[in-house]
Amino acid sequence: MKSRKRHPVFDPEILRGAAARAVGMLKVLANEDRMLLLCQLSQGEMCVSELEAQLDIRQPTLSQQLGVLRNEGVVTTRRQGKNVFYAVADPSLLEILALLYRIYCPKEE
C-alpha cells in the first residue's frame, strides 16, 4: 500500500496575512518606473541625481515614485549635504528582484 505524503496544516489567518503582504509587494512592483528604480537600487545605494541620469525618468515622476517606495517602506533614505541617497530596505525584495532579473532581463552575450 502506497503512503500519501501529508502536507503541513497551516493556520488560515497566518496564510491570509502572508498573502496580504505578498499582494502588497506585488502592487509596489506593478509599475514600470518603480520596477526600474528598484532594479537600479538593487545594485547599491544611489542618490536622486544618479537615478535620474541612469534611468532617464523625469524628475517629477522620479520624486513621485520614490515617495511611493518610501511610504511603502521598501527603500531607506540617507541625507548627505544636499543629496538624498536611497537603498533597498528589505533583503527579501532583493531576492525577488534577482529572480525577476533572471527570468525577464536579456542575457549578456
MMTF fields as JSON, N, C-alpha, C and O atoms, coordinates in Angstrom:
{
  "mmtfVersion": "1.0.0",
  "mmtfProducer": "UNKNOWN",
  "numBonds": 435,
  "numAtoms": 436,
  "numGroups": 109,
  "numChains": 1,
  "numModels": 1,
  "chainsPerModel": [1],
  "groupsPerChain": [109],
  "chainIdList": ["A"],
  "bondAtomList": [4, 2, 8, 6, 12, 10, 16, 14, 20, 18, 24, 22, 28, 26, 32, 30, 36, 34, 40, 38, 44, 42, 48, 46, 52, 50, 56, 54, 60, 58, 64, 62, 68, 66, 72, 70, 76, 74, 80, 78, 84, 82, 88, 86, 92, 90, 96, 94, 100, 98, 104, 102, 108, 106, 112, 110, 116, 114, 120, 118, 124, 122, 128, 126, 132, 130, 136, 134, 140, 138, 144, 142, 148, 146, 152, 150, 156, 154, 160, 158, 164, 162, 168, 166, 172, 170, 176, 174, 180, 178, 184, 182, 188, 186, 192, 190, 196, 194, 200, 198, 204, 202, 208, 206, 212, 210, 216, 214, 220, 218, 224, 222, 228, 226, 232, 230, 236, 234, 240, 238, 244, 242, 248, 246, 252, 250, 256, 254, 260, 258, 264, 262, 268, 266, 272, 270, 276, 274, 280, 278, 284, 282, 288, 286, 292, 290, 296, 294, 300, 298, 304, 302, 308, 306, 312, 310, 316, 314, 320, 318, 324, 322, 328, 326, 332, 330, 336, 334, 340, 338, 344, 342, 348, 346, 352, 350, 356, 354, 360, 358, 364, 362, 368, 366, 372, 370, 376, 374, 380, 378, 384, 382, 388, 386, 392, 390, 396, 394, 400, 398, 404, 402, 408, 406, 412, 410, 416, 414, 420, 418, 424, 422, 428, 426, 432, 430],
  "bondOrderList": [1, 1, 1, 1, 1, 1, 1, 1, 1, 1, 1, 1, 1, 1, 1, 1, 1, 1, 1, 1, 1, 1, 1, 1, 1, 1, 1, 1, 1, 1, 1, 1, 1, 1, 1, 1, 1, 1, 1, 1, 1, 1, 1, 1, 1, 1, 1, 1, 1, 1, 1, 1, 1, 1, 1, 1, 1, 1, 1, 1, 1, 1, 1, 1, 1, 1, 1, 1, 1, 1, 1, 1, 1, 1, 1, 1, 1, 1, 1, 1, 1, 1, 1, 1, 1, 1, 1, 1, 1, 1, 1, 1, 1, 1, 1, 1, 1, 1, 1, 1, 1, 1, 1, 1, 1, 1, 1, 1],
  "groupList": [{"groupName": "MET", "atomNameList": ["N", "CA", "C", "O"], "elementList": ["N", "C", "C", "O"], "formalChargeList": [0, 0, 0, 0], "bondAtomList": [1, 0, 2, 1, 3, 2], "bondOrderList": [1, 1, 2], "singleLetterCode": "M", "chemCompType": "L-PEPTIDE LINKING"}, {"groupName": "LYS", "atomNameList": ["N", "CA", "C", "O"], "elementList": ["N", "C", "C", "O"], "formalChargeList": [0, 0, 0, 0], "bondAtomList": [1, 0, 2, 1, 3, 2], "bondOrderList": [1, 1, 2], "singleLetterCode": "K", "chemCompType": "L-PEPTIDE LINKING"}, {"groupName": "SER", "atomNameList": ["N", "CA", "C", "O"], "elementList": ["N", "C", "C", "O"], "formalChargeList": [0, 0, 0, 0], "bondAtomList": [1, 0, 2, 1, 3, 2], "bondOrderList": [1, 1, 2], "singleLetterCode": "S", "chemCompType": "L-PEPTIDE LINKING"}, {"groupName": "ARG", "atomNameList": ["N", "CA", "C", "O"], "elementList": ["N", "C", "C", "O"], "formalChargeList": [0, 0, 0, 0], "bondAtomList": [1, 0, 2, 1, 3, 2], "bondOrderList": [1, 1, 2], "singleLetterCode": "R", "chemCompType": "L-PEPTIDE LINKING"}, {"groupName": "HIS", "atomNameList": ["N", "CA", "C", "O"], "elementList": ["N", "C", "C", "O"], "formalChargeList": [0, 0, 0, 0], "bondAtomList": [1, 0, 2, 1, 3, 2], "bondOrderList": [1, 1, 2], "singleLetterCode": "H", "chemCompType": "L-PEPTIDE LINKING"}, {"groupName": "PRO", "atomNameList": ["N", "CA", "C", "O"], "elementList": ["N", "C", "C", "O"], "formalChargeList": [0, 0, 0, 0], "bondAtomList": [1, 0, 2, 1, 3, 2], "bondOrderList": [1, 1, 2], "singleLetterCode": "P", "chemCompType": "L-PEPTIDE LINKING"}, {"groupName": "VAL", "atomNameList": ["N", "CA", "C", "O"], "elementList": ["N", "C", "C", "O"], "formalChargeList": [0, 0, 0, 0], "bondAtomList": [1, 0, 2, 1, 3, 2], "bondOrderList": [1, 1, 2], "singleLetterCode": "V", "chemCompType": "L-PEPTIDE LINKING"}, {"groupName": "PHE", "atomNameList": ["N", "CA", "C", "O"], "elementList": ["N", "C", "C", "O"], "formalChargeList": [0, 0, 0, 0], "bondAtomList": [1, 0, 2, 1, 3, 2], "bondOrderList": [1, 1, 2], "singleLetterCode": "F", "chemCompType": "L-PEPTIDE LINKING"}, {"groupName": "ASP", "atomNameList": ["N", "CA", "C", "O"], "elementList": ["N", "C", "C", "O"], "formalChargeList": [0, 0, 0, 0], "bondAtomList": [1, 0, 2, 1, 3, 2], "bondOrderList": [1, 1, 2], "singleLetterCode": "D", "chemCompType": "L-PEPTIDE LINKING"}, {"groupName": "GLU", "atomNameList": ["N", "CA", "C", "O"], "elementList": ["N", "C", "C", "O"], "formalChargeList": [0, 0, 0, 0], "bondAtomList": [1, 0, 2, 1, 3, 2], "bondOrderList": [1, 1, 2], "singleLetterCode": "E", "chemCompType": "L-PEPTIDE LINKING"}, {"groupName": "ILE", "atomNameList": ["N", "CA", "C", "O"], "elementList": ["N", "C", "C", "O"], "formalChargeList": [0, 0, 0, 0], "bondAtomList": [1, 0, 2, 1, 3, 2], "bondOrderList": [1, 1, 2], "singleLetterCode": "I", "chemCompType": "L-PEPTIDE LINKING"}, {"groupName": "LEU", "atomNameList": ["N", "CA", "C", "O"], "elementList": ["N", "C", "C", "O"], "formalChargeList": [0, 0, 0, 0], "bondAtomList": [1, 0, 2, 1, 3, 2], "bondOrderList": [1, 1, 2], "singleLetterCode": "L", "chemCompType": "L-PEPTIDE LINKING"}, {"groupName": "GLY", "atomNameList": ["N", "CA", "C", "O"], "elementList": ["N", "C", "C", "O"], "formalChargeList": [0, 0, 0, 0], "bondAtomList": [1, 0, 2, 1, 3, 2], "bondOrderList": [1, 1, 2], "singleLetterCode": "G", "chemCompType": "PEPTIDE LINKING"}, {"groupName": "ALA", "atomNameList": ["N", "CA", "C", "O"], "elementList": ["N", "C", "C", "O"], "formalChargeList": [0, 0, 0, 0], "bondAtomList": [1, 0, 2, 1, 3, 2], "bondOrderList": [1, 1, 2], "singleLetterCode": "A", "chemCompType": "L-PEPTIDE LINKING"}, {"groupName": "ASN", "atomNameList": ["N", "CA", "C", "O"], "elementList": ["N", "C", "C", "O"], "formalChargeList": [0, 0, 0, 0], "bondAtomList": [1, 0, 2, 1, 3, 2], "bondOrderList": [1, 1, 2], "singleLetterCode": "N", "chemCompType": "L-PEPTIDE LINKING"}, {"groupName": "CYS", "atomNameList": ["N", "CA", "C", "O"], "elementList": ["N", "C", "C", "O"], "formalChargeList": [0, 0, 0, 0], "bondAtomList": [1, 0, 2, 1, 3, 2], "bondOrderList": [1, 1, 2], "singleLetterCode": "C", "chemCompType": "L-PEPTIDE LINKING"}, {"groupName": "GLN", "atomNameList": ["N", "CA", "C", "O"], "elementList": ["N", "C", "C", "O"], "formalChargeList": [0, 0, 0, 0], "bondAtomList": [1, 0, 2, 1, 3, 2], "bondOrderList": [1, 1, 2], "singleLetterCode": "Q", "chemCompType": "L-PEPTIDE LINKING"}, {"groupName": "THR", "atomNameList": ["N", "CA", "C", "O"], "elementList": ["N", "C", "C", "O"], "formalChargeList": [0, 0, 0, 0], "bondAtomList": [1, 0, 2, 1, 3, 2], "bondOrderList": [1, 1, 2], "singleLetterCode": "T", "chemCompType": "L-PEPTIDE LINKING"}, {"groupName": "TYR", "atomNameList": ["N", "CA", "C", "O"], "elementList": ["N", "C", "C", "O"], "formalChargeList": [0, 0, 0, 0], "bondAtomList": [1, 0, 2, 1, 3, 2], "bondOrderList": [1, 1, 2], "singleLetterCode": "Y", "chemCompType": "L-PEPTIDE LINKING"}],
  "groupTypeList": [0, 1, 2, 3, 1, 3, 4, 5, 6, 7, 8, 5, 9, 10, 11, 3, 12, 13, 13, 13, 3, 13, 6, 12, 0, 11, 1, 6, 11, 13, 14, 9, 8, 3, 0, 11, 11, 11, 15, 16, 11, 2, 16, 12, 9, 0, 15, 6, 2, 9, 11, 9, 13, 16, 11, 8, 10, 3, 16, 5, 17, 11, 2, 16, 16, 11, 12, 6, 11, 3, 14, 9, 12, 6, 6, 17, 17, 3, 3, 16, 12, 1, 14, 6, 7, 18, 13, 6, 13, 8, 5, 2, 11, 11, 9, 10, 11, 13, 11, 11, 18, 3, 10, 18, 15, 5, 1, 9, 9],
  "groupIdList": [1, 2, 3, 4, 5, 6, 7, 8, 9, 10, 11, 12, 13, 14, 15, 16, 17, 18, 19, 20, 21, 22, 23, 24, 25, 26, 27, 28, 29, 30, 31, 32, 33, 34, 35, 36, 37, 38, 39, 40, 41, 42, 43, 44, 45, 46, 47, 48, 49, 50, 51, 52, 53, 54, 55, 56, 57, 58, 59, 60, 61, 62, 63, 64, 65, 66, 67, 68, 69, 70, 71, 72, 73, 74, 75, 76, 77, 78, 79, 80, 81, 82, 83, 84, 85, 86, 87, 88, 89, 90, 91, 92, 93, 94, 95, 96, 97, 98, 99, 100, 101, 102, 103, 104, 105, 106, 107, 108, 109],
  "secStructList": [7, 7, 7, 7, 7, 7, 7, 7, 7, 7, 7, 2, 2, 2, 2, 2, 2, 2, 2, 2, 2, 2, 2, 2, 2, 2, 2, 2, 2, 1, 1, 2, 2, 2, 2, 2, 2, 2, 2, 2, 2, 6, 6, 7, 7, 3, 3, 2, 2, 2, 2, 2, 2, 2, 2, 6, 7, 7, 2, 2, 2, 2, 2, 2, 2, 2, 2, 2, 2, 2, 2, 6, 6, 1, 3, 3, 3, 3, 3, 3, 6, 6, 3, 3, 3, 3, 3, 3, 7, 7, 2, 2, 2, 2, 2, 2, 2, 2, 2, 2, 2, 2, 2, 2, 1, 7, 7, 7, 7],
  "xCoordList": [0.83, 0.0, 0.891, 1.818, 0.593, 1.388, 0.942, -0.248, 1.907, 1.541, 1.515, 2.353, 0.549, 0.418, 1.22, 1.205, 1.905, 2.669, 1.691, 0.834, 1.834, 0.942, 1.542, 2.733, 0.703, 1.127, 0.896, -0.072, 1.772, 1.568, 0.268, -0.157, -0.337, -1.563, -1.172, -0.462, -1.646, -1.33, -2.565, -3.69, -2.337, -3.407, -3.868, -3.06, -5.163, -5.653, -5.4, -5.171, -5.437, -5.19, -3.734, -3.441, -2.833, -1.417, -1.212, -0.501, -1.846, -1.746, -2.338, -1.775, -3.46, -4.101, -3.174, -3.058, -2.528, -1.59, -0.41, 0.019, 0.114, 1.231, 0.799, 1.545, -0.409, -0.928, -1.085, -0.772, -1.563, -1.732, -0.383, -0.28, 0.651, 1.984, 2.526, 3.12, 2.315, 2.786, 2.073, 2.706, 0.761, -0.008, 0.448, 0.571, 0.696, 1.187, 2.499, 2.679, 3.42, 4.709, 4.526, 5.168, 3.651, 3.414, 2.808, 3.109, 1.963, 1.4, 2.502, 2.487, 3.446, 4.573, 5.365, 5.795, 5.558, 6.349, 5.587, 6.196, 4.279, 3.43, 3.415, 2.364, 4.563, 4.712, 6.101, 7.094, 6.17, 7.458, 8.526, 9.676, 8.146, 9.143, 9.646, 10.844, 8.738, 9.172, 10.044, 11.027, 9.68, 10.492, 11.895, 12.885, 11.982, 13.298, 14.107, 15.298, 13.458, 14.145, 14.672, 15.825, 13.841, 14.259, 15.356, 16.275, 15.269, 16.338, 17.664, 18.704, 17.623, 18.845, 19.361, 20.561, 18.452, 18.855, 19.312, 20.005, 18.932, 19.396, 20.907, 21.535, 21.489, 22.937, 23.676, 24.902, 22.914, 23.521, 22.872, 22.066, 23.238, 22.687, 23.004, 24.106, 22.012, 22.202, 21.471, 20.464, 21.996, 21.3, 20.323, 20.382, 19.437, 18.368, 18.929, 18.427, 19.956, 20.513, 21.11, 21.022, 21.714, 22.248, 21.115, 21.213, 20.04, 18.891, 18.292, 17.946, 18.173, 17.602, 18.457, 17.924, 19.767, 20.675, 20.685, 20.673, 20.707, 20.786, 19.515, 19.577, 18.367, 17.099, 16.31, 15.321, 16.725, 16.009, 14.527, 13.641, 14.292, 12.943, 12.894, 13.759, 11.893, 11.777, 11.621, 11.026, 12.172, 12.248, 10.895, 10.838, 9.804, 8.532, 8.07, 7.591, 8.222, 7.847, 8.761, 8.308, 10.045, 11.022, 10.672, 10.657, 10.393, 10.04, 8.769, 8.686, 7.78, 6.513, 6.723, 6.228, 7.452, 7.629, 8.558, 8.35, 9.568, 10.408, 9.583, 9.798, 8.645, 7.745, 6.888, 6.687, 6.38, 5.593, 6.463, 6.037, 7.679, 8.58, 8.922, 9.003, 9.122, 9.387, 8.184, 8.323, 6.998, 5.777, 5.473, 4.915, 5.839, 5.616, 6.718, 6.619, 7.754, 8.82, 9.788, 10.496, 9.833, 10.733, 12.095, 13.025, 12.211, 13.519, 13.808, 12.9, 15.083, 15.525, 16.184, 16.618, 16.247, 16.893, 17.976, 17.933, 18.947, 20.035, 20.395, 20.613, 20.456, 20.799, 22.277, 22.796, 22.933, 24.333, 24.453, 24.465, 24.539, 24.545, 23.221, 22.156, 23.295, 22.08, 21.524, 20.423, 22.259, 21.851, 21.07, 21.373, 20.06, 19.322, 19.659, 19.48, 20.145, 20.514, 19.43, 18.866, 19.15, 18.137, 18.796, 19.783, 18.228, 18.692, 17.495, 16.517, 17.579, 16.53, 16.587, 17.654, 15.435, 15.372, 15.245, 15.703, 14.635, 14.269, 15.085, 14.943, 15.935, 16.727, 15.875, 16.316, 14.67, 13.825, 13.394, 13.173, 13.274, 12.953, 14.104, 13.873, 15.332, 16.483, 16.412, 16.787, 15.932, 15.765, 14.713, 14.902, 13.604, 12.541, 13.073, 12.837, 13.789, 14.34, 15.343, 15.372, 16.158, 17.131, 16.418, 16.84, 15.347, 14.574, 13.947, 14.022, 13.335, 12.734, 13.793, 13.535, 14.968, 16.06, 16.438, 16.587, 16.59, 16.954, 15.897, 16.232, 14.638, 13.559, 13.368, 13.202, 13.388, 12.936, 14.01, 13.768, 15.167, 16.167, 17.023, 17.26, 17.488, 18.278, 19.587, 20.205, 19.971, 21.226, 22.377, 22.276, 23.475, 24.666, 25.329, 25.446, 25.756, 26.384, 27.875, 28.574],
  "yCoordList": [-1.163, 0.0, 1.248, 1.368, 2.16, 3.365, 4.418, 4.711, 4.979, 6.003, 7.372, 7.679, 8.171, 9.515, 10.489, 10.439, 11.357, 12.375, 13.396, 13.924, 13.658, 14.622, 16.015, 16.219, 16.951, 18.344, 18.97, 18.635, 19.869, 20.516, 21.319, 21.836, 21.408, 22.182, 23.579, 23.741, 24.581, 25.966, 26.666, 26.376, 27.571, 28.401, 29.357, 30.119, 29.326, 30.191, 31.679, 32.425, 32.118, 33.534, 33.907, 35.006, 32.985, 33.233, 33.298, 34.168, 32.362, 32.374, 33.655, 34.23, 34.104, 35.322, 36.532, 37.388, 36.588, 37.684, 37.651, 38.688, 36.45, 36.306, 36.685, 37.335, 36.274, 36.619, 38.127, 38.689, 38.777, 40.237, 40.934, 41.904, 40.45, 41.048, 40.834, 41.738, 39.63, 39.335, 40.215, 40.761, 40.35, 41.191, 42.642, 43.328, 43.11, 44.475, 44.699, 45.726, 43.747, 43.873, 43.834, 44.594, 42.95, 42.876, 44.168, 44.575, 44.815, 46.106, 47.156, 47.971, 47.136, 48.075, 47.836, 48.787, 46.577, 46.231, 46.426, 46.397, 46.623, 46.666, 48.046, 48.516, 48.685, 49.974, 49.986, 49.727, 50.287, 50.203, 51.111, 50.702, 52.337, 53.252, 52.762, 52.821, 52.278, 51.753, 50.517, 50.332, 49.671, 48.472, 48.878, 48.319, 49.848, 50.316, 50.891, 50.608, 51.696, 52.265, 51.17, 51.218, 50.194, 49.121, 48.264, 47.839, 48.005, 47.238, 47.985, 47.384, 49.296, 50.096, 50.095, 49.946, 50.263, 50.291, 48.921, 48.836, 47.858, 46.526, 46.4, 45.503, 47.314, 47.313, 48.085, 48.033, 48.803, 49.561, 50.923, 51.351, 51.588, 52.898, 53.923, 53.946, 54.769, 55.816, 57.079, 57.022, 58.229, 59.488, 59.781, 59.167, 60.723, 61.035, 61.44, 60.99, 62.278, 62.728, 61.562, 61.542, 60.596, 59.406, 58.582, 58.117, 58.404, 57.648, 58.33, 57.673, 59.64, 60.401, 60.226, 60.003, 60.325, 60.191, 58.771, 58.583, 57.772, 56.375, 55.9, 55.137, 56.355, 55.772, 56.649, 56.195, 57.891, 58.801, 58.906, 58.894, 59.007, 59.244, 60.718, 61.204, 61.416, 62.851, 63.069, 62.254, 64.195, 64.469, 64.405, 63.822, 64.969, 64.867, 63.417, 63.044, 62.613, 61.198, 60.471, 59.654, 60.77, 60.154, 60.44, 59.529, 61.692, 62.063, 61.365, 60.88, 61.319, 60.672, 59.192, 58.691, 58.495, 57.049, 56.736, 55.744, 57.556, 57.362, 57.581, 56.907, 58.516, 58.739, 57.522, 57.165, 56.884, 55.655, 54.581, 53.918, 54.409, 53.39, 53.681, 52.764, 54.952, 55.346, 55.042, 54.439, 55.462, 55.255, 53.779, 53.406, 52.945, 51.501, 50.821, 49.635, 51.566, 51.024, 50.102, 49.335, 50.163, 49.257, 49.886, 49.198, 51.207, 51.854, 52.652, 53.096, 52.817, 53.686, 54.909, 54.881, 55.975, 57.194, 57.627, 57.351, 58.319, 58.889, 60.219, 60.293, 61.249, 62.576, 62.848, 62.619, 63.347, 63.766, 65.106, 65.157, 66.174, 67.505, 67.758, 67.634, 68.117, 68.368, 67.102, 67.122, 66.019, 64.784, 63.859, 63.734, 63.216, 62.166, 60.857, 60.723, 59.896, 58.59, 57.582, 57.602, 56.706, 55.667, 54.299, 54.101, 53.355, 51.965, 51.053, 51.454, 49.832, 48.836, 48.445, 48.122, 48.477, 48.243, 46.776, 46.371, 45.974, 44.605, 43.601, 43.553, 42.801, 41.813, 40.825, 40.341, 40.522, 39.596, 40.224, 39.509, 41.543, 42.217, 42.054, 41.922, 42.063, 41.836, 40.454, 40.286, 39.464, 38.116, 38.107, 37.474, 38.808, 38.892, 39.572, 39.097, 40.679, 41.398, 40.544, 40.58, 39.781, 38.901, 37.834, 37.522, 37.279, 36.277, 36.893, 36.309, 38.055, 38.727, 39.056, 38.948, 39.451, 39.74, 38.487, 38.536, 37.37, 36.117, 35.699, 35.169, 35.928, 35.492, 36.445, 35.994, 37.744, 38.702, 39.539, 40.068, 39.682, 40.572, 39.825, 38.625, 40.55, 39.895, 39.343, 39.912, 38.24, 37.603, 38.304, 38.672, 38.485, 39.082, 38.051, 36.881, 38.493, 37.584, 37.549, 36.839],
  "zCoordList": [0.0, 0.0, 0.0, 0.802, -0.905, -1.068, -0.053, 0.071, 0.668, 1.649, 0.968, 0.12, 1.354, 0.791, 1.64, 2.87, 0.958, 1.661, 2.233, 1.524, 3.506, 4.16, 4.066, 4.304, 3.72, 3.675, 5.04, 5.723, 5.438, 6.739, 6.734, 5.7, 7.88, 8.03, 8.497, 9.489, 7.768, 8.101, 8.637, 8.233, 9.535, 10.068, 8.966, 8.435, 8.614, 7.535, 7.782, 6.831, 9.023, 9.314, 9.046, 8.576, 9.35, 9.053, 7.543, 7.041, 6.821, 5.361, 4.78, 3.848, 5.32, 4.827, 5.032, 4.155, 6.181, 6.435, 5.476, 4.969, 5.23, 4.297, 2.883, 2.15, 2.508, 1.181, 1.038, -0.011, 2.079, 2.038, 1.866, 1.115, 2.555, 2.415, 0.999, 0.412, 0.457, -0.899, -1.924, -2.828, -1.779, -2.704, -2.6, -3.615, -1.387, -1.209, -1.936, -2.591, -1.829, -2.506, -4.023, -4.748, -4.501, -5.941, -6.472, -7.594, -5.683, -6.095, -6.217, -7.14, -5.298, -5.371, -6.654, -7.305, -7.015, -8.191, -9.5, -10.569, -9.441, -10.634, -11.292, -11.729, -11.36, -12.025, -12.651, -11.971, -13.944, -14.641, -14.036, -13.88, -13.699, -13.128, -11.776, -11.501, -10.929, -9.623, -9.804, -9.086, -10.767, -11.028, -11.477, -11.004, -12.386, -12.837, -11.678, -11.543, -10.845, -9.684, -8.765, -8.336, -8.466, -7.558, -8.174, -7.475, -9.478, -10.134, -10.037, -9.766, -10.259, -10.151, -8.71, -8.474, -7.754, -6.34, -5.838, -4.825, -6.533, -6.123, -6.305, -5.743, -7.101, -7.316, -6.228, -6.142, -5.395, -4.308, -4.149, -4.976, -3.079, -2.744, -3.837, -4.385, -4.142, -5.15, -4.723, -4.017, -5.166, -4.891, -6.032, -7.097, -5.782, -6.729, -8.088, -9.118, -8.108, -9.392, -10.183, -11.41, -9.495, -10.179, -10.779, -11.914, -10.015, -10.518, -11.74, -12.722, -11.673, -12.792, -14.045, -15.132, -13.903, -15.046, -15.6, -16.817, -14.726, -15.153, -15.851, -16.814, -15.361, -15.806, -16.764, -17.339, -16.948, -17.835, -17.452, -18.306, -16.141, -15.626, -15.24, -14.512, -15.725, -15.427, -13.932, -13.227, -13.46, -12.03, -11.311, -10.228, -11.847, -11.115, -10.924, -9.853, -11.972, -11.883, -10.915, -10.114, -10.992, -10.099, -8.642, -7.814, -8.333, -6.954, -6.494, -5.366, -7.381, -7.025, -6.717, -5.708, -7.579, -7.399, -6.227, -5.529, -6.002, -4.816, -3.548, -2.541, -3.597, -2.465, -2.171, -1.011, -3.218, -3.038, -2.395, -1.449, -2.903, -2.353, -0.894, -0.077, -0.57, 0.825, 1.707, 2.772, 1.259, 2.051, 2.276, 3.308, 1.313, 1.441, 2.256, 2.57, 2.594, 3.431, 2.725, 3.376, 1.388, 0.672, 0.387, -0.032, 0.618, 0.497, 1.76, 2.463, 2.023, 3.112, 2.485, 1.333, 3.262, 2.772, 3.747, 4.945, 3.167, 3.958, 3.314, 2.105, 4.112, 3.595, 3.855, 4.947, 2.803, 2.929, 2.202, 0.972, 2.968, 2.364, 1.669, 2.274, 0.388, -0.393, -1.032, -1.582, -0.969, -1.644, -0.72, 0.467, -1.294, -0.597, -1.293, -2.504, -0.523, -1.051, -0.707, 0.387, -1.652, -1.479, -1.547, -2.256, -0.794, -0.822, -0.578, 0.052, -1.079, -0.837, 0.634, 1.156, 1.298, 2.744, 3.116, 4.185, 2.26, 2.615, 1.803, 0.581, 2.446, 1.713, 0.91, -0.133, 1.378, 0.615, -0.71, -1.687, -0.754, -2.014, -3.005, -4.207, -2.511, -3.395, -4.032, -5.192, -3.282, -3.838, -4.937, -5.977, -4.711, -5.72, -6.977, -8.088, -6.805, -7.951, -8.719, -9.949, -8.01, -8.671, -9.497, -10.611, -8.958, -9.697, -10.943, -12.024, -10.808, -11.96, -13.007, -14.205, -12.568, -13.493, -14.286, -15.507, -13.582, -14.265, -15.274, -16.334, -14.965, -15.852, -17.03, -18.163, -16.783, -17.789, -18.457, -19.542, -17.87, -18.455, -19.463, -19.324, -20.487, -21.539, -20.986, -20.086, -21.547, -21.15, -21.852, -23.022, -21.119, -21.727, -22.616, -22.254, -23.772, -24.739, -24.547, -25.27]
}
